[in-house]
Amino acid sequence: MKLLNAIKTINIFQKKEPLIPLYTKWGKEIDYRHVLEEYPRPYLKRDNYLNLNGFWQYSITTTKCYPQYFHNKILVPFSPESLLSQVNKQLKPDEYLWYQRFVILEKKPNTRLILHFGAVDQIAEIYVNHEKIYCHVGGYLPFEVDITKYINNGINDFTVCVQDKSDHSYHAKGKQRLKRGGMYYTAQSGIWQTVWLEEVPEVYIKDVKIVPDFDNDEISMTIIFNQASDQLIKVKIEDEEEISFSSTGKIIDKKIKITNKKPWSPDTPYLYTLTITTNNDKVDSYFAMRTFTIENDKDNIPRVCLNHKPIFMHGVLDQGYWSDGLYTAPSDKALVYDIETIKKLGFNTIRKHIKIETARWYYHCDRLGIIVWQDMVNSGSPYHPLIVTYLPTLFKSLRKRTSDKHHYLLARNDKTNRQEFINECKETINYLSHFPCISTWVLFNEGWGQFDTVELTKYLRTLDPTRLIDSASGWFDQNCGDFRSEHYYFDKPKIIPDKRAFVISEYGGYAYQVKDHVSTKNIYGYQNYDSKEQFQKEYQELLNSTIFPLIEKGLCGAIYTQLSDIEDEINGLLTYDREVCKLDIDK
C-alpha cells in the first residue's frame, strides 16, 4: 500500500482556501433570455410547454413568514451558491430562500395546467397566488403539481420557499458540505433543474413505461393516465404497423412485438421512437432493445454481457459538478460535450456518482451510446470518517467483516431516516428506469449510510428485475447483489474470487494541476504529478499494465476516478472548467 499517499488525503487540518471564480466556455456565453430551453422530459414529450427558466425575484429570510419584498434577482435554474445564479451566496440551514415570478396565463375549458420542477434542494413549498398548494422533500428528484384550480385569468404569482439543511440533516446530500474541502464540495440549494408549465387535456397520459424483452423480440408497455376513462389508444412505433385498442382503466398494460429488432449498444445506440395517441392526448417517447445479464464464460468465470455478448465496462466516475453552475450544467451542449469526450477517450461506461442528473443527460447517454451505472444518492446522519473511510482504506480485512446492522456506526440509527432512503430508492428507480442506458443500480458507496443491504437488494430487484445491482461499492460487502465491488487507490488491484462478477468500481484518482484552470490552490488527489507528460505516462501504465491484464482473469468492469476536477479535488481527466483535457484524445 502507498501509505504516504493515503495519509495525505486526510485533510482535517488543511486550510480551506476561498474559491477562485472559474467559468466554463458555455457559462461565459450564456444568454439570460434563453436558459436551458430544450424540452426537459425527452421520454414523454408533448408539443406544448412553457419554460420558466430565467430571472426570478428572490429573498432570503430567517423566518418562514412570506416576504414583504423581493428586491433581488436570481437566474433559475442555478442555485444561489453558483456563479451563474448571479447571487453567489451560501444558503444556511436556518434560512429560507424565497423565489417569485409572475406568469400570465389563460384558463381554458377541459384542460389542466401542470407545474413541473426538475429538482429543488432540499425542502420546497409551492405557492400559487399566495396559497400554499404543495410541499416536496428531497433535493434530487422531479415533482409536479396540478395548479389548474389555483390560477387566475391574467397575472399569476408563483412563489417557492426553500429550506436546505444540507449535511446538517439526514436527508439526501450527496457530496455537498457547508464546510467544503478535499473530497467534499460546496453545498448548493434551491431550484437547480428546469421549471416548466405544461398544458394537458382533462384526462391525460401521466407516464409511459417501456420494458424491452430482448429474447422474445417484444416490449411490455404500461400507459398510466391521471384518471380512469374510456379511451381509444393508438400506438405507432417507427417501422412497425400502428396498433389500436380500447381501455377504461387508469393503468393499461400491453405487449407489442418488434418485427425487425435492432439491438442497442455503445457502438450502435439505436433508439426506437413511438407516438401514443388517445382521445385528446398525444405524446412521443422512445425505447431501446437491449438486455444486461451476467453469464459464465467457458472457464466458468462470471462475465457482464450486453445482449448476451461479453462486454468490459470501461468506465469513468462522473459527479456532475460544474465550476460555474455547481449541480447545473451551463447548457445542454455542455452535457453533450462531457459524454462525447468520454467516448473519444475510449470509455463506454459512466458511473453517475452520488447524484441524479437532469433527464436530458440520460437521454444523451441513450442516443450517444454510453452505459450508465447509477448511484443512489447517499443520506443519513453525519458519518464517522474513522469508520467509513480511514480504517477500511488502511485495513482491508474490515471491508468484508463489518456488518451493516450497526446502524449507529453507519449513521442510520433513526428509523425515519432509513425509511426516507428506501422511499427515495423506489422513486429513483421509478424515474430513471425510463432510460435504456442504465445497466446498474449502485445501492451504497463506501458504507455511507449503509444498512440492511441484503434486504434492500432484494427490494430493488422487485422494483426492477431487468438491471444489475452493485449492492456495496468499495467495502462493507454483505455477499449480495450481482458484483463483488472493490475500490483500489493505494494498493495494486487484484481479482478476488467470488461467485459474483468482479468489478473495480473505483480506482486511479491521479492528480495533475493545470495552471489557470483551478478554482482553489489546494491539491487533493490519490497520487500527485507535476507535469502532463508524467500524468499521461502513469495513467497509461495503470491501464495497460494493471487494469487491462485483469480482464482475462475475470475483471468485468473498472471505473476510473474521475471525469473532471472539482474544487480541491484535481484528479479529473478534464479541468473543472472543461477547458483542458489532460489526456491526448487522439492516442
Buried (B, 14 or more C-beta within 10 A) or exposed (E): EEEEBBEBBEBEEBEEEEBEEBBBBBBEEBEEEEBBBBBBBBBBBBEEBEBBBBBBBBBBBEEEEBBEEBEBBBBBBBBBBBBBBBBEBBBBBEBBBBBBBEBEBEEEEEBBBBBBBBBBBBBBBBBBBEEEBBEBBBBBBBBBBBBBEBBEEEEBBBBBBBBBBBBBBBBBBBBBBBEBBBBBBBBBBBBBBBBBBBBBBBBBBBBBBBBBBBEEEBBBBEBEBBEEBEBEBEBBBEEBEEEEEEBEEBEBEBEBBBEEBEBBBBEEBBBBEBBBBBEBBBBBBBBBBBBBBBEEEEEEBBBBBBBEEEBBBBBBBBBBBBBBBBBBBBBBEBBBBBBEBBBEBEBBBBBBBBBBBBBBBBBBBBBBBBBBBBBBBBBBBEBBEEBBBBBBBEEBEBBBEBEBEBBEBBBBBBEEBBEBBBEBBBBBBBBBBBBBBBBBBBBBBBBBBBBBBEEBBEBBBEBBEBBBBBBBBBBBBBEBBBBBBBBBBBEEBEBEEBEBBBBBBBBBBBBBBBEEBBBBEBBBBBBBBEEBEEBBEBBEEBBEEBBBEBBEEBBBBBBBBBBBBBBBBBBBBBBBBBBBBBBEEEE
